[in-house]
Amino acid sequence: MYVARKLDTNPILIPKKEHYWEEFATFNMSTIKKDSKIIGLYRAISASDKIHHQSQISIIGRAESDNGIDFYNRQKFIEPSEEWDDNGCEDPRVTFFEGRYYTFYTALSRFPFGPEGIKIGVAVSDDLETISEKHLVTPFNSKAMILFPERVNGKVTVMFSYHTDMPPDPVKIVMAQADNIEDLWSEDFWNNWIDKIDENTLDLKRTPYDHIEIGSTPIKTDYGWFLIYSHIQNYYPHPKNLDKIFGVEAILLDKDNLKKMRGRTRGPILVPSEVYEITGYVPNVIFPSGHILDKDILTIYYGAADTTVCGAQVYFKDLLETVYEDTAPDRMFKRYSGNPIIVPSDEGGGWQSFATFNPASIYLGDKIHILYRAMSKDNTSYIGYASSLDGFNLDQKLEEPIYSPREDFEAKKVPNGNSGCEDPRITKMGDTLYLCYTAYDGINPPRVAVSTIKEKDFLNQKWNWSRPVLITPEGFDDKDTCLFPEKFEDGYFIIHRIDGEITGDYLNKIDFNEEIIDRSLKIIGPRTNAWDSLKVGVSSQPIKTDYGWLVLYHGVSKSHSTYRVGAVLLDLKDPAIVLARSTDAIFEPEEEYEKVGIVNNVVFPCGMVIKDDLLFTYYGGGDKVVGVATMKLSIILESLMRGHKLE
């Protein structure tokens, strides 16, 4: 689990109209520390030449920064000067290696551009101010070469993208090792290397339709070599016509055996979502090209829409431990080996014979109480009860429902259609428990109902629930609702979901004698191109911590129907304010009972409790069964707080 934040100052490098050589675009910046400064080498596209056959040309510019955000002293650094780069120099990657600076770049030798004219060149400098020599590196079509900053097993080591412009053959990420740096611009070296290309290929694609390109220079860590790269989903035509999504991902390779993967991100760290990424020379593109690691803050530099340079930051420890195979499990919810803990049953007359799922939970009287949604074979939803002393094993499970449909607004209107009391969330306020649930009659849009019960009656299993009241407006599909357990300066706060967004409203009272939710203050919504791009909804009741209100939420992406879980931290005094939100999902379907059910690929929590620094979340798997999963509360909170401090 980690939080990645794009810089508020983005874009940090934009085309400079006064400089003809970078008037059109400035992007894909590689960065390196030199003395007390950060040097950025970036691709610059010139203003249009009305006479020359190639109207615009790319060169590599150079800029300086004291803080990694404000860049100045911009000037030309690498320009076309050789037959093999006469038509452009693109996308630099700079490394300090054995006393010299090596900048590898894409060299264009012909126009119109074609595969045979797209190769890799290198510029060598002693001071990163002047170029002492240039060489053509690869004799074949290739791009994006990175040089490891030190030898690996005694060898000079590079990785790059091979055959990037030769469809329908997919690009390959390959590695080469040499005895001497000069071997890299020897044609004989590459002629010998190419015979063993399959031995030196890393397949990082998640599907056959993806495209990969190496990003910035590797970072050496205690766990291995950390590499940032571009992963483009659905780059090649997908049978389902899915959208192309440019993402930034990372991989960890073994220190001594670069062919061995020690971990990778489960999805993108960054995706296009901001205006400056979605519109530009090439819309909807982000491309990682550089980084600076300073005091555990990793700043990732990327090109936005092939027009500007932007940056994002993440606490490197959080990201690294999320990637590394030995620590990654601690940064995801761990499911109980005895799952599922509640399954459909014919006991009690069939009210829970079809499905048992989406459970609320609350810790009272030294035990965890689980209130789960149950469906009969005629698709009527009830609420059942179970309890656990240790959080995993049930000590009681009642044969009869503790809450059943009672009102016309939740009574079945269509034979065998869905109806009843769905997806409960429970909150304790004083000596009263407030049950929010989705009331549905099978015809009208679902609405939220509230019923209450005294804590004493609840613990004694005297199910004296108050008459339920609808609290959301008529005509709106409004669900996933929960009340915060205390009053704020502006009133009581309730969160709910409408139009795929988590929203909230302040209430003056909570006697619920009439419909009272009449505002939807947006808290979080879907994130463009991310795992939660289609819709989000609150999963569990909020829990107060020293850092803020912790809320789990579910999200679904546009490109598939998988339900995953993330975390958000809300302000203690005003929970409508978001402090931090997890970048990655921290729970997703993996087991058969989650991937196959009434609805496939679903984990859907409605409750969580804290017990001995463990956060227990109770969830529905595949809309069919109940499971439980745990994660250290400290990991969640510390990751969210570190993310908040990146602001």
SVG drawing of the C-alpha trace seen along z (x, -y; Angstrom):
<svg xmlns="http://www.w3.org/2000/svg" viewBox="-46 -35 82 62">
<polyline fill="none" stroke="black" stroke-width="0.4" points="0.0,0.0 1.2,-3.4 0.1,-6.9 1.4,-8.6 0.7,-12.3 1.2,-14.4 2.8,-17.8 0.5,-20.7 3.0,-22.7 2.6,-20.5 3.5,-21.0 7.0,-21.9 8.6,-22.4 6.6,-23.8 7.6,-24.9 9.4,-28.2 8.1,-30.3 11.2,-32.5 13.4,-29.5 12.8,-28.3 14.3,-24.9 11.8,-24.2 8.9,-26.3 6.5,-23.4 7.1,-20.8 9.4,-19.9 8.9,-16.5 10.4,-13.1 13.0,-14.5 15.8,-12.3 17.3,-13.7 20.5,-13.3 22.1,-14.8 25.3,-16.8 27.0,-18.5 24.2,-20.5 22.0,-20.7 19.6,-18.5 20.2,-18.4 17.4,-17.6 17.9,-16.5 14.7,-16.6 13.3,-16.2 12.6,-19.5 10.6,-19.9 11.3,-23.0 9.0,-25.5 7.9,-24.7 10.3,-25.2 8.4,-26.4 11.1,-25.5 12.8,-22.4 11.4,-19.0 11.1,-18.0 9.1,-20.9 10.0,-20.2 13.0,-18.6 13.7,-17.1 16.9,-17.8 17.8,-17.3 17.8,-20.3 19.4,-20.8 18.0,-22.6 19.1,-23.0 17.2,-23.0 17.9,-23.5 14.8,-21.7 13.8,-19.4 10.7,-21.4 11.8,-24.8 14.1,-24.4 16.1,-27.2 19.1,-28.0 17.6,-26.1 19.9,-25.5 20.6,-23.0 22.7,-20.0 22.6,-17.2 21.8,-18.2 21.7,-16.2 25.3,-16.2 25.8,-12.7 24.4,-10.8 22.7,-8.4 20.9,-11.2 20.6,-13.8 16.8,-13.9 16.4,-14.1 17.5,-13.2 14.8,-12.0 14.1,-10.8 17.4,-10.9 18.4,-8.7 21.4,-9.8 23.7,-7.8 26.9,-8.6 29.1,-5.6 32.7,-5.1 33.5,-8.8 31.7,-9.9 28.1,-10.8 26.5,-8.7 23.3,-9.9 21.6,-7.3 18.9,-8.6 16.7,-7.7 18.6,-8.6 16.6,-9.3 18.5,-9.0 15.8,-9.4 12.6,-11.2 9.8,-10.2 10.5,-8.1 10.7,-4.4 12.0,-1.4 15.4,-1.1 16.1,-4.8 15.2,-4.5 18.2,-3.4 20.0,-4.2 22.8,-6.7 24.9,-7.8 26.6,-11.1 29.5,-11.1 30.4,-13.9 32.9,-14.5 31.0,-17.4 27.4,-17.2 27.9,-20.6 29.7,-19.7 29.7,-16.6 33.1,-15.0 32.0,-12.2 28.9,-10.6 28.4,-7.1 25.8,-5.0 25.0,-2.2 22.6,0.3 22.7,1.3 19.1,2.3 15.7,0.7 15.6,0.0 14.8,-2.7 15.0,-3.5 18.3,-2.3 19.2,-2.6 22.7,-2.0 23.0,-0.5 25.0,-2.9 27.4,-0.2 28.5,3.1 26.4,6.2 28.4,9.3 31.4,7.4 29.7,6.5 28.6,3.2 24.9,3.7 22.1,2.0 18.5,2.7 16.4,1.4 13.4,1.8 14.1,4.0 12.2,3.7 9.9,1.0 8.6,-0.1 8.1,3.1 4.5,4.3 3.0,6.8 5.9,8.2 5.6,7.0 8.4,5.0 10.9,6.9 12.6,5.7 16.1,7.0 19.4,6.9 23.0,6.8 26.2,7.1 29.7,6.2 33.2,6.2 33.8,2.6 31.6,-0.4 33.1,-0.9 31.7,2.6 28.2,1.0 29.0,-0.9 30.7,2.1 28.8,3.7 30.6,6.9 29.4,7.0 25.7,6.7 26.1,9.2 27.2,11.8 24.6,10.6 21.6,11.0 22.2,14.7 21.3,15.0 18.5,12.5 15.9,14.9 18.1,15.6 18.2,11.9 14.5,11.0 12.3,10.0 8.6,10.4 6.8,7.8 3.5,7.7 0.4,8.7 -1.5,9.5 -0.5,10.1 -2.2,6.7 0.2,4.6 3.2,2.6 6.3,2.0 9.1,-0.5 11.9,-1.0 11.6,-4.3 14.4,-5.7 17.8,-4.6 17.6,-1.7 17.8,-2.3 19.9,0.1 18.1,1.2 18.7,3.8 16.0,5.9 17.3,5.6 17.3,3.3 14.2,1.1 13.1,0.1 10.3,-2.3 8.8,-1.6 6.0,-2.4 3.2,0.2 0.5,-0.6 -2.6,1.5 -4.4,2.5 -1.8,0.9 -2.5,3.6 -6.2,4.0 -8.1,5.9 -11.0,8.2 -13.2,6.3 -12.2,3.0 -10.8,1.8 -9.3,-1.7 -5.5,-2.2 -4.2,-3.3 -0.7,-4.6 0.5,-3.8 3.7,-4.0 4.7,-0.8 7.7,0.6 9.6,3.9 12.2,5.3 14.9,7.5 17.3,9.7 20.6,8.0 22.8,10.6 20.4,12.3 18.6,9.7 16.5,12.3 14.8,13.1 11.9,10.9 11.6,10.2 8.3,8.3 6.4,5.7 3.5,3.3 0.1,4.9 -1.1,2.0 -0.2,-1.5 1.5,-3.9 0.3,-6.8 -2.2,-7.1 -3.3,-10.1 -6.0,-11.9 -5.3,-15.6 -6.0,-18.1 -2.3,-18.6 -2.0,-14.8 -5.2,-14.2 -4.8,-17.1 -1.6,-18.0 0.5,-17.0 -0.3,-13.3 -3.4,-13.2 -3.9,-10.9 -0.3,-9.9 2.1,-9.8 5.6,-8.5 8.2,-8.0 11.6,-9.2 13.5,-10.2 13.5,-10.2 15.3,-11.7 15.4,-9.8 15.9,-12.2 15.3,-11.3 13.0,-8.4 10.8,-10.6 10.9,-9.4 10.1,-12.0 9.1,-10.5 9.4,-12.7 7.2,-12.0 6.2,-13.4 2.5,-14.5 0.7,-14.3 4.1,-14.6 4.0,-18.3 5.3,-19.1 7.3,-17.7 5.5,-16.8 6.3,-15.2 4.8,-12.9 6.0,-11.9 5.7,-8.7 7.4,-7.5 9.9,-5.1 9.8,-2.7 6.0,-2.3 6.3,-1.7 9.3,0.6 7.8,2.8 4.6,3.0 6.6,4.3 9.0,6.6 7.7,10.2 8.7,10.8 7.1,7.6 4.2,7.1 1.8,9.5 1.9,7.2 0.7,4.3 -2.4,6.1 -5.3,7.5 -4.6,11.2 -7.6,13.4 -8.3,16.0 -7.3,19.5 -10.6,20.8 -12.7,18.6 -15.5,18.6 -16.8,18.3 -20.5,18.0 -22.1,19.9 -25.6,20.3 -27.7,22.7 -31.2,24.1 -31.5,23.8 -34.2,21.6 -36.6,22.2 -34.5,21.1 -34.1,17.4 -30.4,17.7 -30.4,20.6 -29.3,18.7 -26.5,16.4 -24.9,14.9 -22.7,11.9 -21.9,8.2 -21.6,8.2 -21.5,5.3 -19.6,5.7 -19.1,4.0 -17.1,4.7 -19.2,4.7 -19.1,6.6 -15.7,8.2 -16.8,9.9 -17.3,9.0 -20.9,9.0 -21.4,9.7 -24.6,8.7 -24.7,10.2 -27.1,9.9 -28.8,13.2 -30.9,14.1 -33.6,16.7 -34.1,18.6 -36.9,16.1 -34.2,13.3 -35.5,11.7 -32.8,10.1 -32.7,10.4 -30.1,9.6 -28.6,12.5 -26.4,12.6 -23.2,14.3 -20.5,13.5 -16.8,14.2 -14.5,13.9 -11.2,14.1 -12.4,12.4 -12.1,15.6 -14.1,18.5 -17.8,18.1 -19.0,18.8 -22.6,18.2 -24.8,18.1 -28.5,17.6 -30.9,19.8 -33.4,16.9 -32.9,13.5 -32.5,10.6 -34.0,8.1 -36.6,8.8 -38.4,6.6 -41.3,4.9 -42.3,1.9 -43.9,1.4 -40.7,-0.3 -38.8,3.0 -41.6,5.5 -41.3,7.6 -43.2,6.1 -42.0,8.5 -42.3,12.3 -38.7,13.7 -37.2,10.3 -34.7,8.8 -36.2,7.1 -35.7,6.6 -32.9,5.3 -29.5,5.2 -25.9,4.4 -26.1,3.2 -23.7,0.8 -23.9,0.3 -22.7,-2.6 -22.8,-3.1 -23.8,-6.6 -24.1,-6.8 -26.2,-3.9 -27.9,-3.5 -26.9,-1.4 -27.9,-2.9 -28.4,-0.4 -28.2,-1.8 -29.2,0.5 -30.4,0.4 -34.2,0.9 -35.4,2.2 -38.8,3.3 -37.6,4.5 -39.2,1.6 -38.2,-1.8 -34.6,-2.9 -33.0,-1.6 -33.1,-4.0 -31.4,-4.0 -33.4,-3.1 -32.3,-3.5 -33.4,-1.6 -32.1,-1.8 -31.8,0.4 -30.5,-0.1 -27.1,1.4 -28.4,3.3 -31.2,4.9 -28.7,5.7 -26.3,7.5 -29.2,9.4 -30.4,10.3 -33.7,8.7 -34.2,7.5 -36.3,4.4 -35.5,2.5 -37.3,-0.8 -39.5,-1.2 -37.3,-1.9 -37.4,-5.3 -36.2,-6.2 -33.6,-8.9 -32.6,-9.4 -34.7,-11.3 -37.1,-9.5 -36.0,-8.8 -32.2,-8.5 -30.2,-5.4 -28.6,-6.1 -26.9,-3.4 -23.8,-2.4 -24.6,-4.6 -23.2,-4.9 -23.4,-7.4 -20.3,-8.7 -20.3,-7.9 -20.1,-11.4 -21.4,-14.9 -19.2,-17.6 -19.3,-21.3 -21.5,-21.4 -23.7,-18.6 -23.9,-14.8 -22.2,-13.5 -23.5,-10.7 -21.8,-9.3 -23.6,-7.6 -23.1,-6.8 -24.8,-8.5 -23.9,-8.4 -20.9,-6.3 -19.4,-8.8 -19.0,-8.8 -20.7,-11.8 -21.8,-13.2 -24.2,-15.4 -24.3,-17.2 -27.5,-16.6 -28.9,-18.7 -30.6,-15.8 -30.6,-12.0 -34.1,-11.1 -34.9,-10.2 -38.5,-11.2 -38.4,-12.3 -36.3,-12.3 -33.2,-14.3 -30.4,-13.7 -30.7,-16.6 -27.1,-17.3 -24.3,-15.3 -21.0,-16.9 -18.5,-15.0 -15.8,-13.2 -14.2,-11.0 -15.2,-9.9 -13.8,-7.5 -10.3,-8.1 -9.7,-8.3 -7.9,-5.3 -7.4,-3.7 -8.6,-0.5 -11.6,-2.5 -12.4,-4.4 -16.1,-3.4 -17.6,-3.9 -16.7,-3.9 -18.8,-3.4 -18.1,-3.3 -17.4,0.2 -17.3,0.1 -18.3,-2.2 -15.7,-5.0 -13.2,-4.3 -11.7,-7.2 -7.9,-7.2 -5.4,-9.7 -4.7,-10.7 -8.2,-11.0 -11.2,-8.9 -10.3,-5.7 -12.8,-4.5 -12.5,-1.5 -14.2,-1.8 -14.9,0.4 -14.0,-0.5 -14.7,0.8 -12.8,0.0 -14.3,-0.8 -12.3,1.9 -13.6,4.8 -16.2,5.5 -13.8,6.5 -14.6,5.1 -11.5,4.1 -10.9,2.3 -9.0,-0.9 -8.6,-3.1 -9.2,-6.8 -8.3,-9.0 -10.7,-11.9 -10.2,-14.9 -11.0,-14.5 -13.0,-17.8 -14.5,-17.9 -14.8,-14.4 -15.9,-15.9 -12.2,-16.8 -9.9,-14.0 -6.4,-13.8 -5.1,-10.9 -6.3,-8.0 -4.5,-4.8 -3.1,-4.7 -3.3,-1.0 -6.0,1.4 -5.3,3.2 -7.7,6.1 -8.9,7.8 -10.5,11.1 -8.0,14.0 -9.7,17.1 -12.3,19.2 -15.1,18.1 -14.4,14.5 -13.9,14.9 -16.9,17.2 -20.3,16.6 -23.6,14.9 -21.5,11.9 -18.0,12.9 -14.8,11.1 -16.1,9.4 -14.8,8.6 -17.3,6.3 -16.7,5.3 -19.5,3.6 -17.8,3.7 -14.5,3.5 -13.3,3.6 -9.9,3.0 -8.5,5.7 -4.9,5.5 -3.6,3.3 -5.2,5.7 -7.9,4.3 -10.5,7.0 -12.7,6.5 -15.7,8.7 -16.7,8.9 -18.9,10.6 -17.1,12.9 -18.7,13.2 -22.0,12.0 -22.3,15.5 -20.4,16.0 -18.8,14.2 -15.0,14.0 -12.7,12.1 -9.3,10.6 -6.9,8.7 -4.1,6.1 -2.0,4.1 -3.7,0.9 -0.4,-0.9 0.7,0.0 -2.5,-1.5 -2.4,-4.7 1.3,-5.3 1.1,-5.0 -1.9,-7.3 -0.2,-9.9 3.0,-9.8 1.0,-10.3 -0.8,-13.3 2.5,-14.9 3.5,-14.9 1.1,-17.7"/>
</svg>
